[in-house]
Structures are given as C-alpha cells and as structure tokens.
Amino acid sequence: MQLIYIICIITYNFAMLLKNTLSHHVLFWLKNRGDLDLFIDGLHTLADIPSIRHYHVGKPAQTFDDVVDRTYDAGLLVLCDDVEALNAYHAHPIHDAFVEKYARPLVEKVVVHDAVNA
C-alpha cells in the first residue's frame, strides 16, 4: 500500500510540474564536436538561474525512429512558470555569461522552440 501511495505522490508532483508550464527547448550544433563536454558543462551553469523551475541537458538519444533528428550535438530543456520567468532567465547574468563564454565561441547553429500548455 505504501508503494501505491508513493507512486501517486510522484505522479501528482510530476503533473503539477508540467501544469501551466512554458517549455524552452534549445538544440545546439557545435563548430567542433570535440568541445561537447566543455559545452555541456556550460549548459549546467544555467541551472542556478532562479526563474527556472526545472531543466534537462542532453545529447541525441540513439533511438530507432526515422523521423528523429539526431544531427544536433546538445540539447537544453528549460521549464519556467510563464513568459515573464523566461524573460528573467534570458536577462540573468548567468545566461549572459553562458552566451559569451560558451555559446558564441562554440556554437555554429541554434534552434529554439518555446511552447505553452495546450
């Protein structure tokens, strides 16, 4: 019975995490793939920005679906409460430092998708 209770709590918390959420999904293509570890370290510095509710840094998954684009080198998913929180994220000095130290010198191409609950 305790296990069912724990599963219910986890499911509820995950549902609340996604409710009224703005997702900011960024895909990066690097100039030099040898810089991937350095770049991923840089992405993790963004976690300290207070307006972020949750974040995930990743690399292309080796799935087997033909429609999946695996040409990018690194991805960032940021979950925020709303547009104002995303604007605060973009204006934060940590974000500015990331852009100057990692994005500008290392990134060849970036694609951004922002979405709200439908």
C-alpha positions as CSV (number, residue, x, y, z in Angstrom):
1,M,0.0,0.0,0.0
2,Q,2.9,2.4,0.8
3,L,4.2,1.8,-2.7
4,I,0.9,2.9,-4.3
5,Y,0.9,6.0,-2.1
6,I,4.5,6.9,-3.2
7,I,3.6,6.3,-6.9
8,C,0.6,8.6,-6.5
9,I,2.6,11.4,-4.9
10,I,5.3,11.2,-7.6
11,T,2.7,11.2,-10.4
12,Y,0.9,14.2,-8.8
13,N,4.1,16.1,-8.4
14,F,5.1,15.5,-12.0
15,A,1.7,16.6,-13.2
16,M,1.9,19.8,-11.2
17,L,5.4,20.4,-12.6
18,L,4.0,20.4,-16.1
19,K,0.8,22.3,-15.4
20,N,0.9,25.9,-16.5
21,T,4.4,25.5,-17.8
22,L,6.4,27.2,-20.5
23,S,9.0,24.9,-22.1
24,H,12.0,26.4,-23.7
25,H,13.8,23.8,-25.8
26,V,17.1,24.6,-27.4
27,L,19.1,22.5,-29.8
28,F,22.8,23.3,-30.4
29,W,25.1,22.3,-33.3
30,L,28.7,22.9,-32.3
31,K,31.5,24.2,-34.5
32,N,33.8,21.4,-33.2
33,R,32.3,18.3,-31.6
34,G,35.4,17.9,-29.6
35,D,34.1,20.8,-27.4
36,L,31.0,18.8,-26.4
37,D,32.0,18.1,-22.8
38,L,33.0,21.7,-22.2
39,F,29.8,22.9,-23.7
40,I,27.6,20.6,-21.6
41,D,29.4,21.8,-18.5
42,G,28.5,25.4,-19.6
43,L,24.8,24.4,-20.1
44,H,24.7,23.1,-16.5
45,T,25.7,26.5,-15.2
46,L,22.3,27.8,-16.3
47,A,20.6,25.7,-13.6
48,D,21.4,28.3,-11.0
49,I,19.1,30.9,-12.6
50,P,16.2,31.3,-10.1
51,S,13.4,31.6,-12.7
52,I,14.0,28.0,-13.9
53,R,11.6,25.5,-12.4
54,H,13.4,22.5,-14.0
55,Y,16.0,21.9,-16.6
56,H,17.5,19.0,-18.5
57,V,20.7,18.8,-20.5
58,G,21.1,16.1,-23.0
59,K,22.6,14.6,-26.2
60,P,20.8,12.9,-29.0
61,A,19.3,9.6,-27.9
62,Q,20.1,6.6,-30.1
63,T,16.5,5.7,-30.8
64,F,15.4,3.9,-34.0
65,D,12.7,6.1,-35.3
66,D,13.4,7.6,-38.8
67,V,11.7,10.9,-38.0
68,V,14.0,11.7,-35.1
69,D,16.6,14.4,-35.9
70,R,19.9,13.4,-34.3
71,T,22.1,15.9,-36.2
72,Y,22.4,18.3,-33.2
73,D,25.1,17.9,-30.6
74,A,23.5,19.1,-27.3
75,G,20.0,20.0,-26.1
76,L,18.6,22.1,-23.3
77,L,15.1,21.9,-22.0
78,V,14.1,24.6,-19.5
79,L,10.7,24.7,-17.8
80,C,9.5,28.0,-16.5
81,D,6.2,29.3,-15.0
82,D,5.5,31.8,-17.8
83,V,6.8,34.2,-20.3
84,E,7.9,36.6,-17.6
85,A,10.0,33.9,-16.0
86,L,11.6,33.0,-19.3
87,N,12.4,36.7,-19.9
88,A,14.0,36.8,-16.4
89,Y,16.1,33.7,-17.4
90,H,17.3,35.4,-20.6
91,A,18.1,38.6,-18.8
92,H,20.0,36.9,-16.0
93,P,23.8,37.5,-15.7
94,I,24.4,33.7,-15.7
95,H,22.7,33.4,-19.0
96,D,24.7,36.3,-20.4
97,A,27.9,34.7,-19.2
98,F,26.9,31.4,-20.8
99,V,26.3,33.1,-24.1
100,E,29.7,34.9,-24.0
101,K,31.8,32.0,-22.7
102,Y,30.2,29.0,-24.4
103,A,27.5,29.8,-27.0
104,R,29.2,32.5,-29.1
105,P,32.6,30.8,-29.4
106,L,31.5,27.2,-29.6
107,V,28.0,27.1,-31.4
108,E,27.6,27.0,-35.1
109,K,23.7,26.8,-35.2
110,V,21.0,27.0,-32.6
111,V,17.2,26.2,-32.9
112,V,14.8,27.3,-30.2
113,H,11.2,26.1,-29.6
114,D,9.1,27.7,-26.9
115,A,5.7,26.2,-26.0
116,V,2.9,26.6,-23.5
117,N,0.3,24.1,-22.4
118,A,-2.4,23.5,-25.0
